[in-house]
Amino acid sequence: MVEERREGRAPRLETTVEARIRQALTRVLDPEIRKPITELDMVGDIRVQDGAASVGVMLTIVGCPAADTIERDVRQATAAVTGVTSVDVDVTVMTKEQREALTAKLRGGRPKTLQFGPDSLTRIYAVTSGKGGVGKSTLTANLAVALAARGLAVGLVDADVFGFSIPGILGIEGAKPTQVNDMILPPVVHGVKVISIGMFVDGSSTAVAWRGPMLHRTIQQFLTDVYFGDLDVLLLDLPPGTGDIAISIGQLLPQAEVLVVTTPQPAAADVAERSGLVARQTGQSVLGVVENMAGLTQPDGSILDLFGSGGGAETARRLDVPLLASVPLSVALRAGGDAGAPIVLADPSDPAAAAISAVADVLATRGRNLAGRKLGFSVS
């Protein structure tokens, strides 16, 4: 038996069928928060009479974008319980006090602060490049999706405020986050929680013209107000170059590791090297280099080096880090980015997808970040 208490009502013992329904609802997740709705106190009264079940569900806000999904999943989970012949889902909205209790619970009772502090176990990878147009955002988006496909909890911050493109690459252009009090719930696509300034402006062609303090405040808000939950990996798509945002990320997330993206052109090594050096100046470490737009395979099997060769290896040599992958030019990779269909899912056999997946394999096997943490045992 499960005892249920509601404000202003006497406690009532649930019947066996009602208890089974409540247990079944522990498998229904809020699509945005990715936690059971029972754990989020979103389930209200459950009553069953002659097989007819009535289930109360409280959404976080009016117009919740996940409302239809939650109602459908609640209906299906309830209908599958033995003894239930019909289901009625009574959808209401949380009160202000209930929302405040929810946000406090999600933050673990702690005040609003930077989510990924020095004690965080989340592996943080900042993807950077010396200049634009090297395919950094496409690589970041595909890496995020590939890591999520391996069962990891993944978040993605589109920190390229001026040139935001992650929503389009992932096929969620026009998606908006949900705000619960002062907490922002990011959209989830392909298992990845995503936030971008593109979700807060009108249209993908809107220009953002901000100076340094505003840029810093935006990135800080993404890392403070956006609820990512317990992540295995957080990826940040940084703008090209060594400007304000790269410095802000270094200050806010000094434990982040940097992936440098470059093209095969030898002259690109000069520019790419600088982004790695700036990361080190802020205390971050450079994990490795990814070379994009490498040789294009011709019908006869020969390789056409449209953008030269050796730039990735040279950048890795200068930074004294490994060359993690050389991603070949791929029409499918470009088309997938335009269509919002990441190639690692849409065409995993493509050589570019295979190269990106190889990088994901390296990142996925590194485990959670235990550097500098006490492990809680001693040797006697």
C-alpha positions as CSV (number, residue, x, y, z in Angstrom):
1,M,0.0,0.0,0.0
2,V,1.2,3.5,-0.7
3,E,-0.1,6.3,1.5
4,E,-0.9,9.5,-0.4
5,R,-1.2,13.0,1.1
6,R,-2.6,16.0,-0.5
7,E,-3.0,19.5,1.0
8,G,-6.4,19.9,2.5
9,R,-7.3,16.2,2.3
10,A,-7.2,13.4,4.7
11,P,-4.6,10.7,4.0
12,R,-6.0,7.8,1.8
13,L,-4.6,4.4,1.3
14,E,-4.3,3.4,-2.3
15,T,-5.6,0.2,-3.5
16,T,-3.3,-2.5,-5.0
17,V,-4.2,-1.4,-8.5
18,E,-3.6,2.2,-7.7
19,A,-0.2,1.3,-6.2
20,R,0.7,-0.6,-9.3
21,I,-0.2,2.4,-11.5
22,R,2.0,4.6,-9.4
23,Q,4.8,2.1,-9.8
24,A,4.2,1.9,-13.5
25,L,4.5,5.7,-13.7
26,T,8.0,5.6,-12.3
27,R,9.0,4.6,-15.9
28,V,7.5,7.7,-17.5
29,L,10.1,10.4,-17.9
30,D,9.7,14.1,-18.4
31,P,11.2,14.5,-21.9
32,E,13.0,17.8,-20.9
33,I,14.2,17.0,-17.5
34,R,14.8,13.3,-18.2
35,K,13.6,12.1,-14.8
36,P,10.6,10.1,-13.7
37,I,7.5,12.2,-13.3
38,T,6.9,10.5,-10.0
39,E,10.3,11.8,-8.8
40,L,9.4,15.3,-10.0
41,D,6.1,15.3,-8.0
42,M,4.1,15.6,-11.2
43,V,1.7,12.8,-10.4
44,G,-1.4,13.8,-8.4
45,D,-4.4,11.7,-7.3
46,I,-4.7,8.1,-8.7
47,R,-8.2,6.5,-8.4
48,V,-9.6,3.3,-9.8
49,Q,-13.2,2.3,-9.8
50,D,-14.4,-0.9,-11.6
51,G,-11.3,-0.8,-13.8
52,A,-11.7,2.8,-14.8
53,A,-8.5,4.6,-13.8
54,S,-8.2,8.4,-13.3
55,V,-4.7,9.8,-13.0
56,G,-3.8,13.4,-12.2
57,V,-0.8,14.9,-13.8
58,M,0.6,18.3,-13.0
59,L,2.7,20.0,-15.8
60,T,5.4,22.4,-14.9
61,I,4.0,25.4,-16.9
62,V,1.0,26.4,-19.0
63,G,1.7,25.5,-22.6
64,C,4.4,22.9,-21.7
65,P,5.8,21.6,-25.0
66,A,6.1,18.1,-23.6
67,A,2.4,18.0,-22.5
68,D,1.2,15.7,-25.3
69,T,4.2,13.3,-24.8
70,I,3.7,13.1,-21.1
71,E,-0.1,12.5,-21.4
72,R,0.4,9.8,-24.0
73,D,3.1,8.0,-21.9
74,V,1.0,8.2,-18.8
75,R,-2.0,6.8,-20.6
76,Q,0.0,4.0,-22.1
77,A,1.7,3.1,-18.8
78,T,-1.6,3.1,-16.9
79,A,-3.4,1.1,-19.5
80,A,-0.8,-1.6,-19.3
81,V,-1.5,-2.2,-15.6
82,T,-3.5,-5.4,-14.8
83,G,-7.0,-4.5,-13.7
84,V,-7.2,-1.3,-15.7
85,T,-9.9,-1.2,-18.4
86,S,-10.0,2.5,-19.2
87,V,-7.8,5.5,-18.5
88,D,-8.6,9.2,-18.0
89,V,-5.7,11.6,-17.5
90,D,-6.5,14.8,-15.7
91,V,-3.9,17.4,-16.8
92,T,-3.4,20.5,-14.6
93,V,-0.5,22.9,-14.0
94,M,1.7,23.2,-10.9
95,T,1.2,26.1,-8.6
96,K,4.0,28.7,-8.1
97,E,4.9,27.0,-4.8
98,Q,5.1,23.6,-6.4
99,R,7.4,25.0,-9.2
100,E,9.6,26.5,-6.6
101,A,9.8,23.2,-4.8
102,L,10.6,21.4,-8.1
103,T,13.5,23.8,-9.0
104,A,14.9,23.5,-5.5
105,K,14.8,19.7,-5.7
106,L,16.5,19.7,-9.1
107,R,19.3,21.9,-7.7
108,G,19.7,19.5,-4.8
109,G,18.7,22.2,-2.3
110,R,21.7,24.3,-3.3
111,P,21.4,27.9,-4.3
112,K,21.7,28.8,-8.0
113,T,25.3,28.5,-9.0
114,L,27.6,27.3,-11.7
115,Q,26.6,23.7,-12.5
116,F,30.0,22.4,-13.6
117,G,32.3,23.5,-10.8
118,P,35.6,22.0,-9.8
119,D,33.9,19.1,-8.0
120,S,31.8,18.1,-11.1
121,L,32.4,14.6,-12.5
122,T,31.3,15.7,-16.0
123,R,33.9,15.6,-18.7
124,I,33.9,19.0,-20.5
125,Y,35.2,19.4,-24.0
126,A,35.5,22.8,-25.6
127,V,35.7,22.5,-29.4
128,T,37.6,25.4,-30.9
129,S,39.3,26.5,-34.1
130,G,41.6,29.3,-35.1
131,K,39.3,30.5,-37.9
132,G,35.7,30.0,-39.1
133,G,34.6,27.7,-41.9
134,V,36.5,24.6,-40.9
135,G,33.3,22.6,-39.9
136,K,33.8,22.9,-36.2
137,S,30.0,23.1,-35.4
138,T,29.2,20.2,-37.7
139,L,31.9,18.1,-35.9
140,T,30.7,19.2,-32.5
141,A,27.0,18.3,-33.2
142,N,27.9,14.9,-34.6
143,L,30.2,14.1,-31.7
144,A,27.5,14.9,-29.2
145,V,25.0,12.7,-31.0
146,A,27.5,9.9,-31.4
147,L,28.3,10.0,-27.6
148,A,24.6,10.0,-26.7
149,A,24.2,6.9,-29.0
150,R,26.8,5.2,-26.8
151,G,24.6,5.6,-23.8
152,L,26.2,8.7,-22.3
153,A,24.3,11.6,-20.8
154,V,25.4,14.5,-23.1
155,G,24.8,18.2,-23.0
156,L,25.8,20.7,-25.8
157,V,26.2,24.4,-25.4
158,D,26.3,26.4,-28.6
159,A,28.7,29.1,-27.4
160,D,29.2,30.5,-30.9
161,V,26.9,33.4,-30.1
162,F,27.5,35.4,-33.3
163,G,27.5,32.4,-35.7
164,F,25.1,30.0,-33.9
165,S,24.3,27.0,-36.1
166,I,23.9,24.0,-33.8
167,P,20.0,24.1,-33.8
168,G,20.0,23.9,-37.6
169,I,22.6,21.1,-37.8
170,L,20.6,19.1,-35.3
171,G,17.2,19.7,-37.0
172,I,15.7,21.7,-34.1
173,E,15.7,25.2,-35.6
174,G,12.8,27.1,-34.0
175,A,12.8,25.0,-30.8
176,K,12.5,26.9,-27.6
177,P,13.6,26.0,-24.1
178,T,11.0,25.8,-21.3
179,Q,11.4,28.1,-18.4
180,V,10.3,27.0,-14.9
181,N,10.7,30.0,-12.6
182,D,14.4,30.9,-13.0
183,M,15.4,27.5,-14.4
184,I,15.7,26.9,-18.1
185,L,15.0,23.4,-19.5
186,P,16.9,22.8,-22.7
187,P,15.3,20.9,-25.7
188,V,16.5,17.3,-26.1
189,V,17.3,15.9,-29.6
190,H,18.9,12.5,-30.3
191,G,19.4,12.2,-26.5
192,V,21.4,15.4,-26.3
193,K,20.4,18.4,-24.2
194,V,21.0,21.5,-26.3
195,I,21.1,25.2,-25.6
196,S,21.9,28.0,-28.1
197,I,21.4,31.7,-28.3
198,G,19.5,30.8,-31.5
199,M,16.7,29.6,-29.3
200,F,16.2,33.1,-27.9
201,V,16.2,35.2,-31.0
202,D,13.6,35.6,-33.7
203,G,14.7,33.6,-36.8
204,S,18.0,32.0,-37.7
205,S,19.0,35.1,-39.7
206,T,18.8,37.5,-36.7
207,A,22.2,39.1,-36.0
208,V,23.6,39.3,-32.5
209,A,25.8,42.3,-31.9
210,W,27.1,42.2,-28.3
211,R,30.2,43.4,-26.6
212,G,32.3,41.4,-24.1
213,P,30.4,41.8,-20.9
214,M,27.1,40.7,-22.5
215,L,28.9,37.7,-24.1
216,H,30.3,36.6,-20.7
217,R,26.9,37.0,-19.0
218,T,25.2,34.9,-21.7
219,I,27.7,32.0,-21.3
220,Q,27.5,32.3,-17.5
221,Q,23.7,32.1,-17.7
222,F,23.9,29.0,-19.9
223,L,26.1,27.3,-17.3
224,T,24.0,28.5,-14.3
225,D,20.4,28.7,-15.2
226,V,20.1,25.9,-17.8
227,Y,19.3,22.6,-16.1
228,F,21.4,19.9,-17.7
229,G,21.2,17.4,-14.8
230,D,23.9,14.8,-14.2
231,L,25.9,14.7,-17.4
232,D,28.7,12.4,-18.4
233,V,29.9,14.8,-21.1
234,L,29.4,18.5,-21.8
235,L,30.5,19.8,-25.3
236,L,30.9,23.5,-26.0
237,D,30.9,24.7,-29.6
238,L,33.2,27.8,-29.3
239,P,33.3,30.6,-31.8
240,P,36.5,30.7,-34.0
241,G,39.5,32.6,-32.8
242,T,40.7,33.7,-29.4
243,G,38.2,36.3,-28.3
244,D,36.0,37.1,-25.3
245,I,34.1,33.8,-25.2
246,A,37.2,31.6,-25.3
247,I,38.6,33.6,-22.4
248,S,35.2,33.4,-20.5
249,I,35.1,29.7,-20.9
250,G,38.6,29.4,-19.6
251,Q,37.6,31.4,-16.5
252,L,34.3,29.6,-15.9
253,L,35.5,26.1,-16.8
254,P,39.2,25.9,-16.2
255,Q,38.9,22.1,-16.0
256,A,37.6,21.9,-19.6
257,E,39.7,20.0,-22.2
258,V,40.1,21.5,-25.7
259,L,39.6,19.8,-29.1
260,V,41.2,21.9,-31.8
261,V,39.7,21.7,-35.3
262,T,41.7,22.6,-38.4
263,T,41.8,21.9,-42.1
264,P,44.6,20.1,-43.9
265,Q,46.1,23.3,-45.4
266,P,49.6,23.7,-43.8
267,A,49.0,27.4,-43.4
268,A,46.0,26.6,-41.2
269,A,48.3,25.1,-38.6
270,D,49.5,28.6,-37.7
271,V,46.0,29.8,-36.9
272,A,44.8,26.6,-35.3
273,E,47.8,26.5,-33.0
274,R,46.8,29.9,-31.5
275,S,43.5,28.7,-30.2
276,G,45.2,25.8,-28.4
277,L,47.8,28.2,-26.9
278,V,45.1,30.5,-25.5
279,A,43.3,27.6,-23.9
280,R,46.5,26.7,-22.1
281,Q,47.0,30.3,-21.0
282,T,43.6,30.1,-19.2
283,G,44.6,26.8,-17.5
284,Q,42.8,24.4,-19.8
285,S,44.5,21.4,-21.4
286,V,44.5,20.5,-25.1
287,L,43.3,16.9,-25.6
288,G,44.0,16.6,-29.3
289,V,43.5,17.9,-32.9
290,V,40.8,16.9,-35.4
291,E,41.6,17.6,-39.0
292,N,38.5,18.2,-41.1
293,M,38.0,18.5,-44.9
294,A,40.7,16.0,-45.6
295,G,41.2,14.2,-49.0
296,L,38.2,13.5,-51.1
297,T,38.0,9.9,-52.5
298,Q,37.5,9.9,-56.3
299,P,35.5,7.2,-58.2
300,D,38.8,5.6,-59.3
301,G,39.9,5.3,-55.7
302,S,42.5,8.1,-55.8
303,I,42.5,10.9,-53.2
304,L,42.0,14.5,-54.2
305,D,43.5,16.9,-51.6
306,L,41.4,19.9,-52.3
307,F,42.6,21.7,-49.2
308,G,46.1,20.4,-49.2
309,S,47.5,17.9,-46.6
310,G,49.4,17.8,-43.4
311,G,47.8,20.7,-41.5
312,G,46.2,18.5,-38.9
313,A,49.4,16.6,-38.2
314,E,51.4,19.8,-38.1
315,T,49.0,21.4,-35.6
316,A,49.2,18.3,-33.4
317,R,53.0,18.4,-33.6
318,R,53.2,22.0,-32.6
319,L,50.8,21.5,-29.6
320,D,52.4,18.2,-28.7
321,V,49.1,16.4,-28.7
322,P,47.7,13.5,-30.8
323,L,45.9,13.9,-34.1
324,L,42.6,12.2,-33.1
325,A,41.1,11.9,-36.6
326,S,41.3,13.1,-40.1
327,V,37.7,13.6,-41.4
328,P,37.5,13.3,-45.2
329,L,35.4,15.7,-47.3
330,S,31.9,14.2,-47.6
331,V,28.9,15.4,-49.5
332,A,26.7,13.4,-47.0
333,L,28.3,15.2,-44.1
334,R,27.5,18.6,-45.6
335,A,24.0,17.5,-46.7
336,G,23.2,16.1,-43.3
337,G,24.1,19.4,-41.6
338,D,21.9,21.3,-44.0
339,A,19.0,18.9,-43.5
340,G,19.3,18.6,-39.7
341,A,20.2,14.9,-39.9
342,P,23.6,14.2,-38.2
343,I,25.6,11.8,-40.4
344,V,26.6,9.6,-37.6
345,L,23.0,8.5,-37.4
346,A,21.8,9.1,-41.0
347,D,24.7,7.4,-42.8
348,P,27.1,5.8,-40.2
349,S,29.0,3.9,-43.0
350,D,30.1,7.1,-44.6
351,P,33.9,7.6,-44.2
352,A,33.4,11.0,-42.5
353,A,30.9,9.4,-40.0
354,A,33.4,6.6,-39.3
355,A,36.1,9.2,-38.5
356,I,33.9,11.2,-36.2
357,S,32.7,8.0,-34.5
358,A,36.4,7.1,-33.9
359,V,36.8,10.3,-31.9
360,A,33.6,9.6,-30.0
361,D,35.0,6.2,-29.1
362,V,38.1,7.9,-27.6
363,L,36.0,10.3,-25.6
364,A,33.5,7.7,-24.5
365,T,36.1,5.4,-23.0
366,R,37.7,8.1,-20.9
367,G,35.1,7.8,-18.2
368,R,34.1,10.5,-15.8
369,N,36.4,13.2,-14.5
370,L,38.0,12.1,-11.2
371,A,41.0,14.3,-11.4
372,G,41.8,15.9,-8.1
373,R,38.9,14.3,-6.2
374,K,39.2,12.3,-3.0
375,L,38.0,8.7,-3.6
376,G,36.7,8.2,0.0
377,F,38.9,5.3,1.1
378,S,42.3,4.9,2.8
379,V,44.9,2.2,2.9
380,S,45.7,1.0,6.4
